[in-house]
Structures are given as C-alpha cells and as structure tokens.
Amino acid sequence: MTYALIGKQTAMAVSCALALGLLSGAAMAQSNPTNEGYVVDQRNAVVKNATGLCWHTGYWTPSMANEECDPDLVKKPLPAKVAERAPEAAAPVVAPKPAAQRVKLNADTLFDFNKAELRPAGRAALDDFVARTRDINPEVIMAVGHADRFGSDRYNQKLSEQRAAAVKSYLMSKGIADNRIQTEGRGETQPVTKPGECPGAKSAKVIACLQPDRRVDIEVVGTTIAR
C-alpha cells in the first residue's frame, strides 16, 4: 500500500483505486466543455446510472464538474452584496481550497472469487485509509464495484453492486455519513487485466490471474480541516 499526500489546501481530485490502477472510463466524453470528464451517449448526453448519478471517465477531476451532475463542486458566484463592497473594505476571506491525497490498495486484499464480503485484509486496509483521511472533510465519496469475466453480464452487474455496497457499509461503520457515500456497479465492463492476459477456461490459475478485476474503486473529494 502506498500513500501520497498533496499539500494542505491544494486543488483536489481524489482517486482511491481499491485495485491495481485507477478508474478506466468505458467511453470518452464529448468535446463540449460542460460535459468534459463525463461518459456521454451517442446524443452527447451524460450517461447516468439507475440512481441518477452521472458516470465519470477515468480522467475526471473536480475542475470538470458541471451543474447537472456535481452542483456542489461547481464554483458559485459571490453574492451581490459582497461584490459591491466599498474599496476600503477588508479583503474577503479566502475559502479553503480542496486538499488531495491518493491511496492505492492491493487488489488481493479485497474480495474472493464470486464473493462480495470483504476479506480481513481488506477491512484492515480500509481502516488504515480512514485513519489517513482524518484531516480531510469528505464532501463526496464514490465507490464503484467491479467483477471479473466469469459469469453472465447480469450476474456480474449485481455482484459489482454488492461489492460497492460492502465497502460503503464498512466506511459507514467507521463514522462516515451515509449521504456522503455514493455507490454503483460496472460489472465486468472495466477490467484491469489486459485482453489475452488470463486466457483459458475457469481454473484456479485463471481465477488467481483475474484477481485484480475483483475490486472497488473509490474517488474522494473533500477539504482540509483546519487544526
């Protein structure tokens, strides 16, 4: 497990990949800057999951947030009465800027084949992650579940959702508010393993090779807590 903490009150887009690597987008965002960083369909409309949440691409950052999908992250104009202050008024207080950190967890600590229960090592890794983020007030935490290629599309979609829900439940048990954590599943559509890397029918060897695909990726956006 490796950690890199980018300084206090610096621009942030947190990608916590509970696997080998970061989120890999299934589609590219259109050139329209208001949708940059989001997955779009053939009509150039942002794709949303069953709960109405917009899908981010793998390179999405908070600076790409738009009003439709992430209104809390869009910079709001100053109130009129603040903009009309007399020149001699004191300079406005600068709001805290987002802080950023990146955490990488080994995929083999998370889930067994065909399971959605966290391994003991996975729970320990999440404990350490929560401890490392105590100086950050999380605004949004997005947990995205994934599955390997064995099983039907429908089954793997459900399994990926259950894995994301397992991570959410554990984070909630550590004091993170329910309304701060959003989940979704992407089934087997975004594997970490490359095509042809784990060939063959289901076997212990191939199942072990596909372990990196059985994961939950997490993105966290928050601000540094003043001490």
C-alpha positions as CSV (number, residue, x, y, z in Angstrom):
1,M,0.0,0.0,0.0
2,T,1.4,3.4,-0.9
3,Y,0.2,6.9,0.1
4,A,1.0,10.3,-1.4
5,L,-0.4,13.4,0.3
6,I,-0.5,16.6,-1.8
7,G,-0.2,19.6,0.5
8,K,-2.8,21.1,2.7
9,Q,-5.4,23.2,0.8
10,T,-4.4,22.4,-2.7
11,A,-6.6,21.5,-5.7
12,M,-8.0,18.1,-5.4
13,A,-9.4,15.2,-7.3
14,V,-9.0,12.0,-5.3
15,S,-8.9,8.7,-6.9
16,C,-8.6,5.9,-4.4
17,A,-8.4,2.7,-6.5
18,L,-9.2,-0.3,-4.4
19,A,-7.4,-2.4,-7.0
20,L,-4.4,-2.3,-9.3
21,G,-4.7,1.0,-11.1
22,L,-7.3,3.8,-11.4
23,L,-10.7,4.0,-12.8
24,S,-10.7,3.1,-16.5
25,G,-13.5,5.0,-18.4
26,A,-15.7,2.9,-20.7
27,A,-16.3,5.8,-23.1
28,M,-14.8,9.2,-23.9
29,A,-16.5,12.5,-23.0
30,Q,-17.7,14.8,-25.8
31,S,-15.7,17.9,-26.7
32,N,-18.4,20.2,-25.1
33,P,-16.5,21.5,-22.1
34,T,-19.7,21.3,-19.9
35,N,-19.5,17.5,-20.2
36,E,-15.8,17.1,-20.2
37,G,-14.8,14.3,-17.9
38,Y,-18.2,12.5,-18.1
39,V,-19.3,9.5,-20.1
40,V,-21.8,10.5,-22.8
41,D,-24.0,8.6,-25.2
42,Q,-24.5,9.0,-29.0
43,R,-26.7,12.0,-28.4
44,N,-23.9,13.7,-26.4
45,A,-26.0,13.4,-23.2
46,V,-24.3,12.5,-20.0
47,V,-24.8,8.8,-19.1
48,K,-26.4,8.2,-15.7
49,N,-26.8,5.0,-13.6
50,A,-30.1,3.7,-12.2
51,T,-30.0,6.0,-9.2
52,G,-29.5,9.1,-11.4
53,L,-25.8,9.6,-10.8
54,C,-23.6,10.7,-13.7
55,W,-20.7,8.5,-14.8
56,H,-17.2,10.0,-14.6
57,T,-14.5,9.0,-17.0
58,G,-11.2,7.8,-15.6
59,Y,-9.6,11.2,-16.0
60,W,-12.5,13.2,-14.4
61,T,-11.4,15.8,-11.8
62,P,-13.4,18.3,-9.7
63,S,-12.4,21.1,-12.0
64,M,-14.6,19.4,-14.7
65,A,-17.7,19.3,-12.5
66,N,-20.8,20.7,-14.2
67,E,-24.1,22.0,-12.7
68,E,-26.2,19.0,-13.7
69,C,-24.0,16.2,-12.3
70,D,-22.0,17.7,-9.5
71,P,-23.6,21.0,-8.5
72,D,-21.8,21.0,-5.1
73,L,-18.5,21.2,-6.8
74,V,-19.3,24.0,-9.3
75,K,-17.8,27.3,-8.3
76,K,-20.7,29.7,-7.3
77,P,-20.6,33.5,-7.9
78,L,-20.1,35.7,-4.9
79,P,-23.4,37.2,-3.5
80,A,-24.2,40.7,-4.9
81,K,-23.7,42.4,-1.6
82,V,-20.2,41.0,-1.3
83,A,-19.3,42.1,-4.8
84,E,-20.5,45.6,-4.0
85,R,-18.2,46.2,-1.0
86,A,-16.6,49.5,-0.8
87,P,-12.9,49.6,-1.9
88,E,-11.7,50.3,1.6
89,A,-13.4,47.1,2.9
90,A,-11.1,44.4,4.2
91,A,-10.1,41.7,1.7
92,P,-12.6,38.8,1.6
93,V,-11.6,35.7,3.4
94,V,-10.4,33.0,1.0
95,A,-12.3,29.8,1.3
96,P,-10.3,26.6,2.0
97,K,-9.2,25.0,-1.3
98,P,-9.7,21.3,-1.8
99,A,-7.0,19.0,-0.4
100,A,-5.9,15.9,-2.3
101,Q,-4.5,12.5,-1.4
102,R,-4.1,9.3,-3.4
103,V,-4.3,5.9,-1.9
104,K,-3.6,2.6,-3.7
105,L,-4.7,-0.7,-2.2
106,N,-3.6,-4.1,-3.4
107,A,-6.4,-5.9,-5.2
108,D,-5.8,-9.2,-3.5
109,T,-6.8,-7.8,-0.1
110,L,-10.4,-7.1,-1.1
111,F,-12.7,-9.9,-2.4
112,D,-12.5,-13.7,-3.0
113,F,-13.8,-15.1,-6.3
114,N,-17.6,-14.9,-6.6
115,K,-17.8,-13.1,-3.2
116,A,-18.9,-9.7,-2.0
117,E,-17.7,-10.0,1.6
118,L,-14.5,-8.0,2.4
119,R,-11.5,-10.1,3.4
120,P,-10.0,-9.4,6.8
121,A,-7.0,-7.8,5.0
122,G,-9.5,-5.6,3.0
123,R,-11.1,-4.4,6.2
124,A,-7.6,-3.6,7.7
125,A,-6.7,-1.7,4.5
126,L,-9.9,0.4,4.8
127,D,-9.2,1.0,8.5
128,D,-5.8,2.4,7.5
129,F,-7.4,4.5,4.7
130,V,-9.9,6.1,7.1
131,A,-7.1,6.9,9.6
132,R,-5.1,8.6,6.8
133,T,-8.1,10.8,5.9
134,R,-9.0,12.2,9.3
135,D,-7.6,15.6,8.4
136,I,-10.0,15.8,5.4
137,N,-13.7,16.6,5.5
138,P,-15.1,14.3,2.7
139,E,-17.8,16.0,0.6
140,V,-18.3,13.2,-1.9
141,I,-17.1,9.6,-1.8
142,M,-17.9,7.5,-4.9
143,A,-17.4,3.7,-4.6
144,V,-17.6,1.8,-7.9
145,G,-17.7,-2.0,-7.8
146,H,-16.2,-4.4,-10.5
147,A,-16.2,-8.1,-11.3
148,D,-14.1,-10.5,-13.4
149,R,-15.3,-12.0,-16.7
150,F,-16.7,-15.3,-15.3
151,G,-20.5,-15.3,-15.1
152,S,-23.3,-13.6,-17.0
153,D,-23.4,-9.9,-17.5
154,R,-26.4,-9.7,-15.3
155,Y,-24.9,-11.7,-12.5
156,N,-21.6,-9.7,-12.6
157,Q,-23.5,-6.4,-12.6
158,K,-25.3,-7.4,-9.4
159,L,-22.1,-8.8,-7.8
160,S,-20.2,-5.5,-8.6
161,E,-23.0,-3.5,-6.9
162,Q,-22.9,-5.8,-3.8
163,R,-19.1,-5.2,-3.6
164,A,-19.5,-1.4,-3.7
165,A,-22.3,-1.7,-1.0
166,A,-20.0,-3.8,1.2
167,V,-17.3,-1.0,1.1
168,K,-19.9,1.7,1.8
169,S,-21.3,-0.3,4.8
170,Y,-17.8,-0.7,6.2
171,L,-16.9,3.0,5.8
172,M,-20.2,4.0,7.5
173,S,-19.3,1.7,10.4
174,K,-16.2,3.9,10.8
175,G,-18.2,7.1,11.1
176,I,-18.5,8.4,7.5
177,A,-22.1,9.7,6.9
178,D,-24.4,7.7,4.6
179,N,-25.2,10.7,2.5
180,R,-21.5,11.3,1.7
181,I,-21.1,7.9,0.0
182,Q,-22.5,7.1,-3.4
183,T,-22.2,3.6,-5.0
184,E,-22.6,2.0,-8.4
185,G,-21.6,-1.2,-10.1
186,R,-20.0,-1.6,-13.5
187,G,-20.0,-5.4,-13.7
188,E,-17.2,-6.9,-15.9
189,T,-17.0,-3.9,-18.3
190,Q,-13.9,-2.3,-16.9
191,P,-11.3,-5.0,-16.2
192,V,-7.8,-4.1,-15.0
193,T,-6.3,-7.2,-16.7
194,K,-5.5,-6.8,-20.4
195,P,-7.1,-8.9,-23.2
196,G,-5.3,-12.2,-23.5
197,E,-3.5,-11.8,-20.2
198,C,-5.5,-14.5,-18.4
199,P,-6.6,-16.9,-21.2
200,G,-8.4,-20.2,-20.7
201,A,-11.5,-21.6,-19.1
202,K,-12.3,-21.3,-15.4
203,S,-9.5,-22.8,-13.3
204,A,-7.6,-21.9,-10.1
205,K,-4.8,-20.4,-12.1
206,V,-7.1,-18.2,-14.3
207,I,-9.2,-17.1,-11.3
208,A,-6.0,-16.1,-9.5
209,C,-4.8,-14.2,-12.6
210,L,-8.1,-12.2,-12.7
211,Q,-8.0,-11.2,-9.0
212,P,-7.2,-7.5,-9.9
213,D,-10.6,-7.3,-11.7
214,R,-12.5,-8.1,-8.4
215,R,-12.3,-4.7,-6.9
216,V,-14.0,-1.5,-5.8
217,D,-12.6,1.9,-6.9
218,I,-13.1,4.9,-4.8
219,E,-13.0,8.6,-5.6
220,V,-13.0,11.1,-2.7
221,V,-13.4,14.9,-2.8
222,G,-13.1,17.0,0.3
223,T,-11.4,19.9,2.1
224,T,-8.7,20.1,4.6
225,I,-9.8,20.5,8.2
226,A,-8.1,23.4,9.9
227,R,-6.2,22.5,13.1
